Amino acid sequence: MLSLNSLRILCSSRAALHPNWLMTNRVSVFKAVTCSTHWTSTSFPNKDTWHCDVNSRAPVKDRGLTYSTKQANSPRSYCTGQIKQNCWNCKQSFDKAQAFFCVSCNAVQPPEEGASYFKIMDCDCTFALDTKKLQKRYLQLQRSLHPDNFSQKSVKEQEYSESQSSLVNKAYKTLHKPLSRGLYMLELEGMSIEEGTDSGADAEFLMELMEINEALDEAQTPEETNKIAQDTKGKLADLTERTDTALRKGDFQTAKALLAQMKYHANIEEKVKEKLSQFM
């Protein structure tokens, strides 16, 4: 597999001998750039909200999907249900929507199998979720579920607290960033972006990526590197807004293509951070 440096040398030498070579071999160049790019995973309020049944992780065709221009009446409108379950400790029945603790004996309950991260974090299944509310919910759950709080409890309850705490951490990490949130929403629809593919990226976009990587490699000062960082940040912000629009319309194919581009730019963002650390 060609590295970017090898690709640059090859392009430069052949282009010098044959000026039309680069234009006639664009597809091969773009495929090489695509293969050499490594994937890395990385809110804004809006009255229009795309909703799905967050009580299930089944594909949308099995869950039912609605799009509404009205906001939910309450944070729990799309994250709760009336299903009952029995506490493993005292055997009392309680609402499964409040399944972290038993309402009778306050014992930690086991994680609900198949519950989506949106339900766990008590938020609407929407790309433009309220990250401040998400963070507040995360801190509340971690304070109450931290394993240290159950050191004097039974082994079973200690295990449940560790499982719940770990699950909350994973849910928060996934939903906090737009990229990982969007990829997770695709996953809920039975879709994914395969590693090492261009996911339909066009030739112009791939050439742009190669130029950005070259500029980053050639950057000699923090100022030059910061310029690339700001440009990348702007591109990610634009892609985030466009992804939100696509998901609110239920256009998952467009959202998938946009998220694939976000992954490329998130990869560049990580490279920029690494480059800046070299100047410190």
Disulfide bonds with the S-S distance in Angstrom:
none
